[in-house]
Amino acid sequence: MIARDEIVLLGHIAGLHGVQGWVKVFSDTDPRDNILSYTPWLIRQAGKEWRPITVTAGRKQGKGIVAHLQGCDDREAARLLMGSEIAIYRQQMAALAKDEYYWADLQGLRVETMTGQKLGIVDHLFNTGANDVLVVSGERERLIPFIQGQTVINIDLQAGTLQVDWDPEF
């Protein structure tokens, strides 16, 4: 069994492409086709166990990504993978420079203001084009720009906290 902290979610299988077992992939990587640089993928269907699968080919297709996976050679085999989550082992990811973070590392951090007021937990992030935004779930949902040195003052992965300069009433 693979522990949750050993993997990083990268996307999911969102559709079928053609009749030779290719699948459409929704990727959370930036750029989107970066997901193709990792192999093996770990896939999980409907909460079952993670299992490794080799990506034999992949490419951009319009605005999306399509991939062919080992052993998935026809449309029916691809259909069985629909909705599967895609992850990789954490050690497959490149090391980051100081003050750089993967979104997966920020999710779940407890968010508090500079005065110690707890705002909630980082549920997920999204990109606006100008900057990333933290979606913080607590007594209510807050959207906080992820701008280090301005709104995000300190990140302590060991303690599981993220300190922000943010008005709790906003």
OpenMM code with the backbone's topology and positions (N, CA, C; nanometers):
from openmm import Vec3, app, unit

residues = "MET ILE ALA ARG ASP GLU ILE VAL LEU LEU GLY HIS ILE ALA GLY LEU HIS GLY VAL GLN GLY TRP VAL LYS VAL PHE SER ASP THR ASP PRO ARG ASP ASN ILE LEU SER TYR THR PRO TRP LEU ILE ARG GLN ALA GLY LYS GLU TRP ARG PRO ILE THR VAL THR ALA GLY ARG LYS GLN GLY LYS GLY ILE VAL ALA HIS LEU GLN GLY CYS ASP ASP ARG GLU ALA ALA ARG LEU LEU MET GLY SER GLU ILE ALA ILE TYR ARG GLN GLN MET ALA ALA LEU ALA LYS ASP GLU TYR TYR TRP ALA ASP LEU GLN GLY LEU ARG VAL GLU THR MET THR GLY GLN LYS LEU GLY ILE VAL ASP HIS LEU PHE ASN THR GLY ALA ASN ASP VAL LEU VAL VAL SER GLY GLU ARG GLU ARG LEU ILE PRO PHE ILE GLN GLY GLN THR VAL ILE ASN ILE ASP LEU GLN ALA GLY THR LEU GLN VAL ASP TRP ASP PRO GLU PHE".split()
positions = [
    Vec3(0.0837, -0.1179, 0.0000),
    Vec3(0.0000, 0.0000, 0.0000),
    Vec3(0.0889, 0.1252, 0.0000),
    Vec3(0.0557, 0.2201, -0.0834),
    Vec3(0.1336, 0.3429, -0.0968),
    Vec3(0.0736, 0.4494, -0.0061),
    Vec3(0.1562, 0.5101, 0.0787),
    Vec3(0.1093, 0.6147, 0.1704),
    Vec3(0.0843, 0.7444, 0.0946),
    Vec3(-0.0128, 0.8212, 0.1420),
    Vec3(-0.0540, 0.9475, 0.0781),
    Vec3(0.0621, 1.0463, 0.0662),
    Vec3(0.1515, 1.0501, 0.1649),
    Vec3(0.2621, 1.1463, 0.1603),
    Vec3(0.3762, 1.1024, 0.0683),
    Vec3(0.3673, 0.9819, 0.0106),
    Vec3(0.4688, 0.9338, -0.0822),
    Vec3(0.4385, 0.9723, -0.2264),
    Vec3(0.3185, 1.0249, -0.2513),
    Vec3(0.2761, 1.0546, -0.3879),
    Vec3(0.2296, 1.1990, -0.4022),
    Vec3(0.2225, 1.2434, -0.5267),
    Vec3(0.1705, 1.3760, -0.5595),
    Vec3(0.0713, 1.3584, -0.6743),
    Vec3(-0.0502, 1.4076, -0.6548),
    Vec3(-0.1517, 1.4004, -0.7599),
    Vec3(-0.1173, 1.4990, -0.8709),
    Vec3(-0.1288, 1.4531, -0.9964),
    Vec3(-0.0972, 1.5383, -1.1114),
    Vec3(-0.2157, 1.5612, -1.2037),
    Vec3(-0.3211, 1.4819, -1.1926),
    Vec3(-0.4331, 1.4980, -1.2826),
    Vec3(-0.5224, 1.3760, -1.2810),
    Vec3(-0.6008, 1.3599, -1.3896),
    Vec3(-0.6873, 1.2438, -1.4011),
    Vec3(-0.7178, 1.2146, -1.5475),
    Vec3(-0.7627, 1.0941, -1.5716),
    Vec3(-0.8011, 1.0535, -1.7064),
    Vec3(-0.9434, 1.1019, -1.7291),
    Vec3(-0.9582, 1.1886, -1.8292),
    Vec3(-1.0835, 1.2611, -1.8472),
    Vec3(-1.1673, 1.2131, -1.9652),
    Vec3(-1.1097, 1.1332, -2.0537),
    Vec3(-1.1869, 1.0917, -2.1707),
    Vec3(-1.1112, 0.9926, -2.2562),
    Vec3(-1.1729, 0.9580, -2.3664),
    Vec3(-1.1157, 0.8643, -2.4620),
    Vec3(-1.0715, 0.9403, -2.5861),
    Vec3(-0.9692, 0.8891, -2.6536),
    Vec3(-0.9210, 0.9524, -2.7760),
    Vec3(-0.8938, 0.8431, -2.8793),
    Vec3(-0.9791, 0.8329, -2.9771),
    Vec3(-0.9596, 0.7345, -3.0832),
    Vec3(-0.9979, 0.5948, -3.0425),
    Vec3(-0.9523, 0.4995, -3.1231),
    Vec3(-0.9910, 0.3597, -3.1013),
    Vec3(-0.8725, 0.2707, -3.0618),
    Vec3(-0.7538, 0.3281, -3.0488),
    Vec3(-0.6350, 0.2478, -3.0196),
    Vec3(-0.5898, 0.2576, -2.8742),
    Vec3(-0.6811, 0.2941, -2.7842),
    Vec3(-0.6498, 0.2923, -2.6417),
    Vec3(-0.5932, 0.4216, -2.5859),
    Vec3(-0.5896, 0.5277, -2.6640),
    Vec3(-0.5406, 0.6562, -2.6137),
    Vec3(-0.6450, 0.7175, -2.5219),
    Vec3(-0.5970, 0.7929, -2.4221),
    Vec3(-0.6867, 0.8592, -2.3277),
    Vec3(-0.6600, 1.0094, -2.3268),
    Vec3(-0.7651, 1.0869, -2.2973),
    Vec3(-0.7505, 1.2312, -2.2752),
    Vec3(-0.7156, 1.2498, -2.1288),
    Vec3(-0.6201, 1.3387, -2.1036),
    Vec3(-0.5697, 1.3591, -1.9686),
    Vec3(-0.5931, 1.5028, -1.9265),
    Vec3(-0.6511, 1.5210, -1.8074),
    Vec3(-0.6568, 1.6542, -1.7481),
    Vec3(-0.5365, 1.6644, -1.6561),
    Vec3(-0.4496, 1.7616, -1.6835),
    Vec3(-0.3241, 1.7756, -1.6108),
    Vec3(-0.3254, 1.9007, -1.5242),
    Vec3(-0.2781, 1.8861, -1.3997),
    Vec3(-0.2599, 1.9993, -1.3100),
    Vec3(-0.1174, 2.0533, -1.3150),
    Vec3(-0.0329, 1.9982, -1.4028),
    Vec3(0.1055, 2.0454, -1.4095),
    Vec3(0.1117, 2.1756, -1.4886),
    Vec3(0.2196, 2.2481, -1.4721),
    Vec3(0.2400, 2.3733, -1.5446),
    Vec3(0.3782, 2.3697, -1.6071),
    Vec3(0.3878, 2.3653, -1.7402),
    Vec3(0.2790, 2.3622, -1.8372),
    Vec3(0.2078, 2.2275, -1.8342),
    Vec3(0.0879, 2.2249, -1.8907),
    Vec3(0.0013, 2.1062, -1.8834),
    Vec3(0.0681, 1.9796, -1.9365),
    Vec3(0.1499, 1.9920, -2.0427),
    Vec3(0.2114, 1.8719, -2.0997),
    Vec3(0.3298, 1.8212, -2.0179),
    Vec3(0.3645, 1.8898, -1.9106),
    Vec3(0.4712, 1.8436, -1.8214),
    Vec3(0.4392, 1.7068, -1.7613),
    Vec3(0.3117, 1.6746, -1.7516),
    Vec3(0.2698, 1.5456, -1.6966),
    Vec3(0.3311, 1.4298, -1.7767),
    Vec3(0.3579, 1.4554, -1.9047),
    Vec3(0.4143, 1.3513, -1.9914),
    Vec3(0.5619, 1.3242, -1.9645),
    Vec3(0.6270, 1.4117, -1.8887),
    Vec3(0.7694, 1.3910, -1.8604),
    Vec3(0.7914, 1.2920, -1.7455),
    Vec3(0.6841, 1.2494, -1.6813),
    Vec3(0.6953, 1.1542, -1.5709),
    Vec3(0.6489, 1.0162, -1.6156),
    Vec3(0.7270, 0.9160, -1.5811),
    Vec3(0.6837, 0.7781, -1.5968),
    Vec3(0.7647, 0.6942, -1.4985),
    Vec3(0.7066, 0.6012, -1.4315),
    Vec3(0.5680, 0.5609, -1.4496),
    Vec3(0.4723, 0.6567, -1.3800),
    Vec3(0.3480, 0.6510, -1.4243),
    Vec3(0.2395, 0.7145, -1.3506),
    Vec3(0.1867, 0.6123, -1.2527),
    Vec3(0.1241, 0.6610, -1.1486),
    Vec3(0.0452, 0.5761, -1.0599),
    Vec3(-0.1000, 0.6114, -1.0898),
    Vec3(-0.1824, 0.5117, -1.1132),
    Vec3(-0.3230, 0.5414, -1.1364),
    Vec3(-0.4074, 0.4674, -1.0331),
    Vec3(-0.5186, 0.5310, -1.0010),
    Vec3(-0.6118, 0.4722, -0.9040),
    Vec3(-0.7526, 0.4930, -0.9549),
    Vec3(-0.8252, 0.3849, -0.9600),
    Vec3(-0.9637, 0.3889, -1.0062),
    Vec3(-1.0573, 0.3752, -0.8874),
    Vec3(-1.1488, 0.4698, -0.8731),
    Vec3(-1.2570, 0.4635, -0.7745),
    Vec3(-1.2098, 0.4195, -0.6353),
    Vec3(-1.1027, 0.4802, -0.5861),
    Vec3(-1.0576, 0.4526, -0.4506),
    Vec3(-0.9830, 0.3226, -0.4302),
    Vec3(-0.9548, 0.2484, -0.5371),
    Vec3(-0.8791, 0.1238, -0.5256),
    Vec3(-0.7326, 0.1561, -0.4978),
    Vec3(-0.6512, 0.0554, -0.4958),
    Vec3(-0.5071, 0.0730, -0.4722),
    Vec3(-0.4399, 0.1428, -0.5907),
    Vec3(-0.3354, 0.2201, -0.5612),
    Vec3(-0.2545, 0.2806, -0.6670),
    Vec3(-0.1778, 0.1702, -0.7368),
    Vec3(-0.1644, 0.1825, -0.8699),
    Vec3(-0.0829, 0.0857, -0.9433),
    Vec3(-0.0007, 0.1609, -1.0478),
    Vec3(0.1243, 0.1200, -1.0666),
    Vec3(0.2086, 0.1871, -1.1663),
    Vec3(0.1691, 0.1487, -1.3075),
    Vec3(0.1837, 0.2436, -1.3988),
    Vec3(0.1573, 0.2181, -1.5397),
    Vec3(0.2542, 0.3029, -1.6209),
    Vec3(0.3097, 0.2457, -1.7255),
    Vec3(0.4073, 0.3149, -1.8096),
    Vec3(0.3369, 0.3945, -1.9189),
    Vec3(0.3802, 0.5177, -1.9364),
    Vec3(0.3311, 0.6013, -2.0456),
    Vec3(0.4165, 0.5690, -2.1671),
    Vec3(0.3556, 0.5111, -2.2716),
    Vec3(0.4326, 0.4717, -2.3897),
    Vec3(0.4410, 0.5837, -2.4931),
    Vec3(0.3437, 0.6746, -2.4904),
    Vec3(0.3449, 0.7886, -2.5828),
    Vec3(0.2493, 0.8946, -2.5293),
    Vec3(0.2721, 1.0182, -2.5705),
    Vec3(0.1829, 1.1261, -2.5303),
    Vec3(0.2143, 1.2520, -2.6078),
    Vec3(0.1152, 1.3403, -2.6149),
    Vec3(0.1362, 1.4654, -2.6884),
    Vec3(0.0252, 1.5637, -2.6547),
    Vec3(0.0497, 1.6905, -2.6941),
    Vec3(-0.0556, 1.7902, -2.6882),
    Vec3(-0.1554, 1.7583, -2.7982),
    Vec3(-0.2817, 1.7793, -2.7703),
    Vec3(-0.3859, 1.7583, -2.8701),
    Vec3(-0.4835, 1.8746, -2.8533),
    Vec3(-0.4734, 1.9743, -2.9408),
    Vec3(-0.5536, 2.0949, -2.9234),
    Vec3(-0.5098, 2.1647, -2.7961),
    Vec3(-0.6048, 2.1911, -2.7078),
    Vec3(-0.5718, 2.2540, -2.5789),
    Vec3(-0.5461, 2.1512, -2.4702),
    Vec3(-0.5590, 2.0230, -2.5026),
    Vec3(-0.5447, 1.9182, -2.4035),
    Vec3(-0.4235, 1.8306, -2.4247),
    Vec3(-0.4233, 1.7194, -2.3526),
    Vec3(-0.3150, 1.6218, -2.3562),
    Vec3(-0.3778, 1.4854, -2.3828),
    Vec3(-0.3135, 1.4061, -2.4685),
    Vec3(-0.3545, 1.2671, -2.4870),
    Vec3(-0.2336, 1.1782, -2.4610),
    Vec3(-0.2619, 1.0577, -2.4125),
    Vec3(-0.1533, 0.9655, -2.3798),
    Vec3(-0.1949, 0.8230, -2.4112),
    Vec3(-0.0934, 0.7429, -2.4412),
    Vec3(-0.1148, 0.5990, -2.4581),
    Vec3(-0.0412, 0.5307, -2.3443),
    Vec3(-0.1109, 0.4398, -2.2771),
    Vec3(-0.0559, 0.3717, -2.1610),
    Vec3(-0.0323, 0.2245, -2.1934),
    Vec3(0.0754, 0.1705, -2.1399),
    Vec3(0.1119, 0.0318, -2.1662),
    Vec3(-0.0040, -0.0617, -2.1297),
    Vec3(-0.0364, -0.1525, -2.2216),
    Vec3(-0.1419, -0.2491, -2.1980),
    Vec3(-0.2820, -0.1975, -2.2276),
    Vec3(-0.2912, -0.0748, -2.2700),
    Vec3(-0.4209, -0.0142, -2.3017),
    Vec3(-0.4257, 0.0042, -2.4534),
    Vec3(-0.4658, -0.1019, -2.5236),
    Vec3(-0.4515, -0.1034, -2.6685),
    Vec3(-0.5806, -0.0900, -2.7488),
    Vec3(-0.6935, -0.0720, -2.6807),
    Vec3(-0.8177, -0.0486, -2.7544),
    Vec3(-0.9100, 0.0414, -2.6725),
    Vec3(-1.0149, 0.0845, -2.7368),
    Vec3(-1.1075, 0.1801, -2.6747),
    Vec3(-1.1710, 0.1248, -2.5464),
    Vec3(-1.2006, -0.0034, -2.5430),
    Vec3(-1.2642, -0.0622, -2.4244),
    Vec3(-1.1672, -0.0647, -2.3055),
    Vec3(-1.0405, -0.0950, -2.3321),
    Vec3(-0.9403, -0.0918, -2.2244),
    Vec3(-0.9258, 0.0504, -2.1711),
    Vec3(-0.9274, 0.1486, -2.2622),
    Vec3(-0.9180, 0.2893, -2.2213),
    Vec3(-1.0402, 0.3300, -2.1401),
    Vec3(-1.1581, 0.2823, -2.1798),
    Vec3(-1.2822, 0.3155, -2.1092),
    Vec3(-1.2760, 0.2724, -1.9620),
    Vec3(-1.2093, 0.1611, -1.9352),
    Vec3(-1.1968, 0.1118, -1.7972),
    Vec3(-1.1135, 0.2053, -1.7097),
    Vec3(-1.0334, 0.2904, -1.7724),
    Vec3(-0.9482, 0.3833, -1.6973),
    Vec3(-1.0131, 0.5201, -1.6748),
    Vec3(-1.1288, 0.5431, -1.7370),
    Vec3(-1.1973, 0.6719, -1.7250),
    Vec3(-1.2147, 0.7120, -1.5782),
    Vec3(-1.1817, 0.8375, -1.5488),
    Vec3(-1.1973, 0.8900, -1.4140),
    Vec3(-1.0835, 0.8571, -1.3196),
    Vec3(-0.9880, 0.7763, -1.3628),
    Vec3(-0.8756, 0.7394, -1.2760),
    Vec3(-0.7909, 0.8615, -1.2415),
    Vec3(-0.7482, 0.8662, -1.1162),
    Vec3(-0.6546, 0.9700, -1.0735),
    Vec3(-0.5153, 0.9332, -1.1228),
    Vec3(-0.4342, 1.0365, -1.1486),
    Vec3(-0.2954, 1.0161, -1.1908),
    Vec3(-0.2051, 1.0812, -1.0864),
    Vec3(-0.1068, 1.0065, -1.0406),
    Vec3(-0.0095, 1.0578, -0.9440),
    Vec3(0.1288, 1.0067, -0.9834),
    Vec3(0.2293, 1.0581, -0.9158),
    Vec3(0.3658, 1.0071, -0.9291),
    Vec3(0.4237, 0.9944, -0.7889),
    Vec3(0.5325, 0.9196, -0.7777),
    Vec3(0.6045, 0.9146, -0.6514),
    Vec3(0.6690, 1.0508, -0.6268),
    Vec3(0.6633, 1.0976, -0.5048),
    Vec3(0.7187, 1.2287, -0.4699),
    Vec3(0.8653, 1.2408, -0.5110),
    Vec3(0.9431, 1.1331, -0.5007),
    Vec3(1.0857, 1.1411, -0.5344),
    Vec3(1.1105, 1.1609, -0.6837),
    Vec3(1.0065, 1.1459, -0.7677),
    Vec3(1.0212, 1.1720, -0.9109),
    Vec3(1.0244, 1.3220, -0.9406),
    Vec3(0.9810, 1.4032, -0.8468),
    Vec3(0.9740, 1.5475, -0.8693),
    Vec3(1.1108, 1.6116, -0.8506),
    Vec3(1.1354, 1.7151, -0.9281),
    Vec3(1.2622, 1.7864, -0.9201),
    Vec3(1.2729, 1.8626, -0.7879),
    Vec3(1.3952, 1.8742, -0.7387),
    Vec3(1.4183, 1.9545, -0.6180),
    Vec3(1.3914, 2.1007, -0.6511),
    Vec3(1.3430, 2.1739, -0.5532),
    Vec3(1.3107, 2.3151, -0.5733),
    Vec3(1.4128, 2.4041, -0.5047),
    Vec3(1.4220, 2.5256, -0.5544),
    Vec3(1.5070, 2.6259, -0.4909),
    Vec3(1.4403, 2.6721, -0.3613),
    Vec3(1.5187, 2.7385, -0.2780),
    Vec3(1.4641, 2.7948, -0.1546),
    Vec3(1.3477, 2.8880, -0.1898),
    Vec3(1.2451, 2.8863, -0.1082),
    Vec3(1.1251, 2.9695, -0.1257),
    Vec3(1.0425, 2.9321, -0.2486),
    Vec3(1.0609, 2.8105, -0.3017),
    Vec3(0.9733, 2.7576, -0.4056),
    Vec3(0.8995, 2.6388, -0.3459),
    Vec3(0.7736, 2.6234, -0.3876),
    Vec3(0.6903, 2.5180, -0.3307),
    Vec3(0.6039, 2.4552, -0.4389),
    Vec3(0.5837, 2.3255, -0.4256),
    Vec3(0.4833, 2.2604, -0.5079),
    Vec3(0.3485, 2.2845, -0.4418),
    Vec3(0.2436, 2.3020, -0.5240),
    Vec3(0.1095, 2.3211, -0.4700),
    Vec3(0.0736, 2.2086, -0.3740),
    Vec3(0.1120, 2.0879, -0.4079),
    Vec3(0.0784, 1.9720, -0.3241),
    Vec3(0.1337, 1.9872, -0.1828),
    Vec3(0.2456, 2.0587, -0.1673),
    Vec3(0.3050, 2.0782, -0.0354),
    Vec3(0.2307, 2.1834, 0.0454),
    Vec3(0.1594, 2.2731, -0.0220),
    Vec3(0.0866, 2.3800, 0.0472),
    Vec3(-0.0535, 2.3349, 0.0897),
    Vec3(-0.1099, 2.2406, 0.0165),
    Vec3(-0.2440, 2.1919, 0.0499),
    Vec3(-0.2418, 2.1246, 0.1864),
    Vec3(-0.3371, 2.1626, 0.2696),
    Vec3(-0.3453, 2.1058, 0.4037),
    Vec3(-0.2778, 2.1882, 0.5112),
    Vec3(-0.2006, 2.2915, 0.4712),
    Vec3(-0.1367, 2.3758, 0.5721),
    Vec3(-0.2420, 2.4583, 0.6460),
    Vec3(-0.2200, 2.4801, 0.7754),
    Vec3(-0.3063, 2.5664, 0.8554),
    Vec3(-0.2673, 2.7117, 0.8273),
    Vec3(-0.3661, 2.7952, 0.7989),
    Vec3(-0.3406, 2.9347, 0.7640),
    Vec3(-0.3803, 3.0233, 0.8809),
    Vec3(-0.2886, 3.1138, 0.9174),
    Vec3(-0.3191, 3.2088, 1.0247),
    Vec3(-0.2623, 3.3453, 0.9886),
    Vec3(-0.3224, 3.4474, 1.0488),
    Vec3(-0.2777, 3.5846, 1.0245),
    Vec3(-0.1510, 3.6118, 1.1049),
    Vec3(-0.0939, 3.7276, 1.0836),
    Vec3(0.0276, 3.7660, 1.1567),
    Vec3(0.0005, 3.7825, 1.3057),
    Vec3(-0.1252, 3.8048, 1.3433),
    Vec3(-0.1613, 3.8170, 1.4842),
    Vec3(-0.2031, 3.6834, 1.5446),
    Vec3(-0.1955, 3.5762, 1.4654),
    Vec3(-0.2257, 3.4422, 1.5148),
    Vec3(-0.3698, 3.3979, 1.4987),
    Vec3(-0.4529, 3.4772, 1.4322),
    Vec3(-0.5914, 3.4365, 1.4108),
    Vec3(-0.5971, 3.3276, 1.3039),
    Vec3(-0.6609, 3.2165, 1.3382),
    Vec3(-0.6695, 3.1028, 1.2468),
    Vec3(-0.7781, 3.1271, 1.1423),
    Vec3(-0.7406, 3.1096, 1.0135),
    Vec3(-0.8342, 3.1319, 0.9043),
    Vec3(-0.8863, 3.0016, 0.8448),
    Vec3(-0.8131, 2.8937, 0.8626),
    Vec3(-0.8551, 2.7651, 0.8073),
    Vec3(-0.7387, 2.6877, 0.7501),
    Vec3(-0.7706, 2.6015, 0.6536),
    Vec3(-0.6742, 2.5100, 0.5919),
    Vec3(-0.6698, 2.5374, 0.4419),
    Vec3(-0.5496, 2.5297, 0.3826),
    Vec3(-0.5386, 2.5430, 0.2368),
    Vec3(-0.6044, 2.4204, 0.1737),
    Vec3(-0.7154, 2.4434, 0.1051),
    Vec3(-0.7876, 2.3349, 0.0392),
    Vec3(-0.7248, 2.3035, -0.0961),
    Vec3(-0.7026, 2.4077, -0.1758),
    Vec3(-0.6378, 2.3921, -0.3056),
    Vec3(-0.5920, 2.5285, -0.3540),
    Vec3(-0.5286, 2.5318, -0.4683),
    Vec3(-0.4811, 2.6551, -0.5297),
    Vec3(-0.5264, 2.6590, -0.6735),
    Vec3(-0.5295, 2.7791, -0.7297),
    Vec3(-0.5526, 2.7942, -0.8733),
    Vec3(-0.4742, 2.9138, -0.9214),
    Vec3(-0.4542, 2.9202, -1.0515),
    Vec3(-0.3764, 3.0280, -1.1107),
    Vec3(-0.4684, 3.1232, -1.1844),
    Vec3(-0.4484, 3.2529, -1.1631),
    Vec3(-0.5305, 3.3540, -1.2297),
    Vec3(-0.4624, 3.4105, -1.3532),
    Vec3(-0.3372, 3.3742, -1.3746),
    Vec3(-0.2591, 3.4339, -1.4821),
    Vec3(-0.1649, 3.5376, -1.4240),
    Vec3(-0.2140, 3.6154, -1.3278),
    Vec3(-0.1304, 3.7155, -1.2612),
    Vec3(-0.0535, 3.6527, -1.1451),
    Vec3(-0.1207, 3.5638, -1.0700),
    Vec3(-0.0572, 3.4972, -0.9567),
    Vec3(-0.1412, 3.3757, -0.9171),
    Vec3(-0.0845, 3.2937, -0.8309),
    Vec3(-0.1580, 3.1811, -0.7756),
    Vec3(-0.2464, 3.2320, -0.6617),
    Vec3(-0.3529, 3.1585, -0.6340),
    Vec3(-0.4460, 3.1962, -0.5277),
    Vec3(-0.4680, 3.0755, -0.4374),
    Vec3(-0.4568, 3.0989, -0.3056),
    Vec3(-0.4861, 2.9972, -0.2062),
    Vec3(-0.6362, 2.9963, -0.1803),
    Vec3(-0.6979, 2.8797, -0.1820),
    Vec3(-0.8374, 2.8660, -0.1414),
    Vec3(-0.8326, 2.8082, -0.0004),
    Vec3(-0.8714, 2.8916, 0.0976),
    Vec3(-0.8616, 2.8553, 0.2383),
    Vec3(-1.0009, 2.8235, 0.2905),
    Vec3(-1.0185, 2.7021, 0.3399),
    Vec3(-1.1470, 2.6592, 0.3955),
    Vec3(-1.1402, 2.6662, 0.5469),
    Vec3(-1.2360, 2.7370, 0.6033),
    Vec3(-1.2478, 2.7504, 0.7487),
    Vec3(-1.3927, 2.7723, 0.7814),
    Vec3(-1.4212, 2.8684, 0.8722),
    Vec3(-1.5617, 2.8985, 0.9003),
    Vec3(-1.6307, 2.9537, 0.7765),
    Vec3(-1.5494, 3.0031, 0.6819),
    Vec3(-1.5961, 3.0400, 0.5482),
    Vec3(-1.4782, 3.0264, 0.4524),
    Vec3(-1.5055, 3.0251, 0.3241),
    Vec3(-1.3984, 3.0125, 0.2256),
    Vec3(-1.3374, 3.1485, 0.1971),
    Vec3(-1.2032, 3.1525, 0.1910),
    Vec3(-1.1311, 3.2750, 0.1581),
    Vec3(-1.0392, 3.2484, 0.0391),
    Vec3(-1.0278, 3.3476, -0.0467),
    Vec3(-0.9336, 3.3420, -0.1584),
    Vec3(-0.8229, 3.4410, -0.1276),
    Vec3(-0.7015, 3.3909, -0.1098),
    Vec3(-0.5882, 3.4744, -0.0695),
    Vec3(-0.4792, 3.4640, -0.1754),
    Vec3(-0.4387, 3.5778, -0.2332),
    Vec3(-0.3316, 3.5736, -0.3343),
    Vec3(-0.2033, 3.5147, -0.2752),
    Vec3(-0.1419, 3.4241, -0.3491),
    Vec3(-0.0152, 3.3653, -0.3046),
    Vec3(0.0984, 3.4517, -0.3592),
    Vec3(0.1286, 3.5580, -0.2846),
    Vec3(0.2374, 3.6486, -0.3221),
    Vec3(0.3332, 3.6532, -0.2038),
    Vec3(0.4438, 3.5819, -0.2186),
    Vec3(0.5401, 3.5737, -0.1091),
    Vec3(0.6006, 3.7107, -0.0805),
    Vec3(0.6098, 3.7415, 0.0488),
    Vec3(0.6653, 3.8692, 0.0920),
    Vec3(0.5609, 3.9789, 0.1017),
    Vec3(0.4420, 3.9570, 0.0443),
    Vec3(0.3335, 4.0556, 0.0544),
    Vec3(0.2180, 3.9974, 0.1350),
    Vec3(0.1451, 3.9043, 0.0764),
    Vec3(0.0348, 3.8425, 0.1503),
    Vec3(0.0807, 3.7164, 0.2232),
    Vec3(0.1722, 3.6428, 0.1651),
    Vec3(0.2257, 3.5222, 0.2297),
    Vec3(0.3588, 3.5599, 0.2942),
    Vec3(0.3579, 3.5580, 0.4271),
    Vec3(0.4737, 3.6055, 0.5027),
    Vec3(0.5689, 3.4925, 0.5390),
    Vec3(0.5151, 3.3783, 0.5803),
    Vec3(0.6006, 3.2681, 0.6234),
    Vec3(0.5329, 3.1349, 0.5945),
    Vec3(0.6116, 3.0400, 0.5459),
    Vec3(0.5642, 2.9039, 0.5229),
    Vec3(0.6542, 2.8105, 0.6013),
    Vec3(0.5945, 2.7314, 0.6897),
    Vec3(0.6693, 2.6350, 0.7695),
    Vec3(0.6100, 2.4968, 0.7430),
    Vec3(0.6704, 2.4256, 0.6469),
    Vec3(0.6187, 2.2941, 0.6104),
    Vec3(0.6289, 2.1956, 0.7261),
    Vec3(0.7352, 2.2075, 0.8061),
    Vec3(0.7531, 2.1163, 0.9194),
    Vec3(0.6406, 2.1332, 1.0218),
    Vec3(0.6053, 2.2587, 1.0502),
    Vec3(0.4994, 2.2870, 1.1478),
    Vec3(0.3607, 2.2771, 1.0841),
    Vec3(0.3556, 2.2772, 0.9514),
    Vec3(0.2276, 2.2687, 0.8824),
    Vec3(0.1494, 2.3986, 0.8841),
    Vec3(0.2227, 2.5117, 0.8836),
    Vec3(0.1547, 2.6417, 0.8919),
    Vec3(0.1972, 2.7352, 0.7793),
    Vec3(0.1068, 2.8267, 0.7493),
    Vec3(0.1303, 2.9302, 0.6497),
    Vec3(0.0774, 3.0601, 0.7108),
    Vec3(0.1662, 3.1578, 0.7273),
    Vec3(0.1284, 3.2854, 0.7890),
    Vec3(0.1040, 3.3888, 0.6799),
    Vec3(-0.0078, 3.4608, 0.6919),
    Vec3(-0.0453, 3.5591, 0.5909),
    Vec3(-0.0692, 3.6965, 0.6531),
    Vec3(-0.0447, 3.7982, 0.5736),
    Vec3(-0.0800, 3.9353, 0.6080),
    Vec3(-0.2141, 3.9603, 0.5387),
    Vec3(-0.3225, 3.9297, 0.6105),
    Vec3(-0.4554, 3.9304, 0.5496),
    Vec3(-0.5587, 3.9693, 0.6531),
    Vec3(-0.6489, 4.0574, 0.6151),
    Vec3(-0.7571, 4.0988, 0.7031),
    Vec3(-0.8573, 3.9834, 0.7148),
    Vec3(-0.8779, 3.9295, 0.8353),
    Vec3(-0.9689, 3.8166, 0.8503),
    Vec3(-1.1142, 3.8492, 0.8134),
    Vec3(-1.1481, 3.9755, 0.8074),
    Vec3(-1.2844, 4.0152, 0.7703),
    Vec3(-1.3044, 4.0150, 0.6184),
    Vec3(-1.1948, 4.0062, 0.5447),
    Vec3(-1.2028, 4.0111, 0.3988),
    Vec3(-1.2225, 3.8754, 0.3407),
] * unit.nanometer
topology = app.Topology()
chain = topology.addChain("A")
for resn in residues:
    res = topology.addResidue(resn, chain)
    for name in ("N", "CA", "C"):
        topology.addAtom(name, app.Element.getBySymbol(name[0]), res)
